[in-house]
Amino acid sequence: MNDNVNNIFQCSGEITQTDRERLLHQKSCVIWFTGLSGSGKSTLAYALENLLIKNGYTAYVLDGDNIRSGINSDLSFNPEDRKENIRRISEIASLFANAGIITLVSFISPCNADRELARSIIEPNIFFEIYVNTPLPICEKRDSKGLYSKARNNIITNFTGIHSPYEIPDSPDISINTSSSNITKSITDLENLLIKNHII
């Protein structure tokens, strides 16, 4: 435990999240894409970001690989570090949401408990879980990063879907199989989710 925790005092200015949302003409939220490596999470996140920006909204993608290349570069893929990986990105996404930004998070996040932790940190009413449920054989066939091949040959370990389980979300807001649903329909479904919840 941090010995200085009792000496930390949160502070805030006069500007609220509502003020920032009013300035940006949108409601903030976190769209959390979860699924196996190669399922299409980042492709969907960046396509949705592109659509939102073109339509005048403020959006930003927090991608798992990018975060692990910087802020979380000190973390491994063991269960404890994976949990910390999700905790950190959840705190970051919460800050982005407080700034009024539509935040798109693309993380494998294989454990239900960790995704529930993210929901609790971010606030349940602005957290939307998108399960990219592309089947493992399709993800492995794509293998755009060569990770499945390395996992099958035990060059890398603790790989989700091969060495480590992926826990299917109990009740995602949307489920998308990128092997059977084209990107245009998928992005339309995501856009409709934002409209239905008065985000845009």
C-alpha positions in Angstrom: 0.0 0.0 0.0 1.2 3.5 -0.8 2.4 5.1 2.4 1.4 8.5 1.1 -2.2 7.6 0.3 -3.5 9.5 3.3 -1.7 12.7 2.1 -3.5 12.8 -1.3 -6.4 15.2 -1.7 -8.4 15.3 -4.9 -9.2 18.8 -6.2 -11.3 20.2 -9.0 -12.0 23.5 -10.6 -15.2 25.3 -11.4 -15.6 23.7 -14.8 -17.7 20.5 -14.7 -18.0 17.6 -17.1 -21.4 19.0 -18.2 -19.7 22.3 -19.0 -17.2 20.5 -21.2 -19.9 18.4 -22.9 -21.9 21.5 -23.6 -18.8 23.1 -25.2 -18.3 20.0 -27.4 -22.0 19.6 -28.2 -22.0 15.9 -27.2 -22.2 13.6 -24.2 -19.1 11.8 -23.2 -18.9 8.1 -22.9 -16.6 5.1 -23.1 -17.1 2.5 -25.8 -15.2 -0.6 -24.7 -14.3 -3.0 -27.5 -13.4 -6.5 -26.1 -12.5 -9.6 -28.0 -9.6 -11.9 -29.1 -6.5 -10.6 -30.8 -7.3 -10.2 -34.5 -11.1 -10.0 -33.9 -11.3 -6.5 -35.4 -11.5 -4.3 -32.3 -9.1 -1.6 -33.3 -10.4 -1.6 -36.9 -13.9 -0.9 -35.6 -12.7 1.6 -33.0 -10.7 3.7 -35.6 -13.5 3.5 -38.1 -16.0 4.8 -35.6 -13.5 7.5 -34.5 -13.2 8.6 -38.2 -17.0 8.8 -38.6 -17.4 10.8 -35.4 -14.7 13.3 -36.2 -16.0 13.8 -39.7 -19.4 14.5 -38.2 -18.0 17.2 -35.9 -17.7 15.2 -32.7 -14.6 14.8 -30.4 -13.5 11.2 -30.1 -10.3 9.4 -29.3 -9.1 5.8 -29.5 -7.1 4.2 -26.7 -5.6 1.1 -28.3 -4.1 -1.8 -26.2 -0.9 -2.1 -28.2 -0.3 1.7 -28.1 -0.9 1.9 -24.4 1.4 -1.1 -23.7 4.1 0.6 -25.8 4.0 3.6 -23.5 2.2 4.1 -20.2 1.9 0.3 -19.5 5.3 -0.7 -21.0 6.4 -1.9 -17.6 3.6 -4.6 -17.4 3.8 -8.2 -18.4 1.0 -10.5 -19.5 0.7 -12.4 -16.2 -2.8 -12.3 -14.5 -1.7 -9.6 -12.0 -0.3 -7.3 -14.6 -3.2 -7.8 -16.9 -5.5 -6.7 -14.2 -3.3 -3.6 -13.6 -3.3 -3.0 -17.3 -7.1 -2.7 -17.3 -7.2 -0.7 -14.1 -4.8 1.9 -15.6 -6.6 2.2 -18.9 -9.9 2.5 -17.1 -8.6 5.4 -15.0 -7.3 7.1 -18.2 -10.6 6.5 -20.0 -12.5 8.0 -17.1 -10.4 11.2 -17.3 -11.0 11.4 -21.0 -14.8 11.0 -20.4 -14.6 13.7 -17.7 -13.1 15.9 -20.4 -16.2 15.4 -22.5 -14.6 13.1 -25.1 -16.2 10.1 -26.7 -13.5 7.6 -25.8 -13.1 4.3 -27.7 -11.1 1.7 -25.8 -9.7 -1.3 -27.8 -8.4 -3.9 -25.3 -8.6 -7.7 -25.3 -9.6 -7.5 -21.6 -10.4 -11.2 -21.4 -11.8 -11.4 -17.9 -15.3 -10.5 -16.9 -14.1 -9.3 -13.5 -11.7 -6.9 -15.1 -14.3 -5.5 -17.4 -16.6 -5.0 -14.5 -13.8 -3.2 -12.7 -13.5 -0.9 -15.7 -17.2 -0.3 -15.7 -17.1 0.7 -12.0 -14.2 3.0 -12.4 -15.6 4.7 -15.5 -19.3 4.8 -14.2 -21.8 2.3 -15.5 -24.2 4.8 -17.1 -21.5 5.9 -19.7 -19.8 2.6 -20.2 -20.8 0.6 -23.3 -19.4 -2.9 -23.8 -18.9 -4.1 -27.4 -18.1 -7.7 -27.8 -16.2 -8.4 -31.0 -17.1 -12.1 -31.1 -15.1 -13.1 -34.2 -14.4 -16.8 -33.8 -10.9 -18.0 -32.8 -10.2 -19.9 -36.1 -10.9 -16.7 -38.1 -8.7 -14.5 -35.8 -5.9 -17.1 -36.0 -6.2 -17.3 -39.8 -5.8 -13.5 -40.0 -2.9 -13.4 -37.6 -1.8 -10.0 -39.0 0.7 -9.6 -36.2 2.0 -13.1 -36.3 1.1 -13.6 -32.6 -0.9 -16.8 -33.0 2.0 -18.5 -34.8 4.3 -17.5 -32.0 1.8 -18.7 -29.4 1.4 -22.1 -31.1 5.1 -22.5 -31.1 5.4 -21.3 -27.5 7.6 -18.4 -28.5 5.2 -16.2 -26.5 3.1 -17.5 -23.5 -0.1 -16.4 -21.7 -1.7 -15.7 -25.0 -5.4 -15.3 -24.8 -7.3 -17.9 -26.8 -4.3 -20.3 -26.8 -2.8 -20.5 -23.3 -5.3 -18.3 -21.4 -9.1 -18.3 -21.6 -11.3 -15.5 -22.9 -14.4 -15.0 -20.9 -17.4 -14.1 -23.1 -19.3 -11.0 -21.8 -22.6 -11.8 -20.1 -24.6 -9.0 -21.6 -22.7 -6.7 -24.0 -24.5 -3.7 -25.4 -23.6 -4.9 -28.9 -22.0 -8.1 -30.3 -20.2 -8.0 -33.6 -18.7 -10.8 -35.6 -16.4 -9.1 -38.1 -16.3 -12.3 -40.2 -20.0 -12.1 -41.0 -20.9 -8.5 -40.6 -19.3 -5.9 -42.9 -17.8 -2.8 -41.4 -20.4 -0.4 -42.8 -23.2 -2.2 -40.9 -21.1 -2.6 -37.8 -20.3 1.1 -37.7 -24.0 2.0 -38.3 -25.0 -0.2 -35.4 -22.4 1.5 -33.2 -23.6 4.9 -34.3 -27.2 4.0 -33.6 -26.1 2.9 -30.1 -24.7 6.4 -29.5 -27.8 8.1 -30.9 -30.1 5.9 -28.8 -28.2 6.8 -25.6 -28.2 10.5 -26.5 -24.4 10.7 -26.8 -24.6 12.3 -30.2 
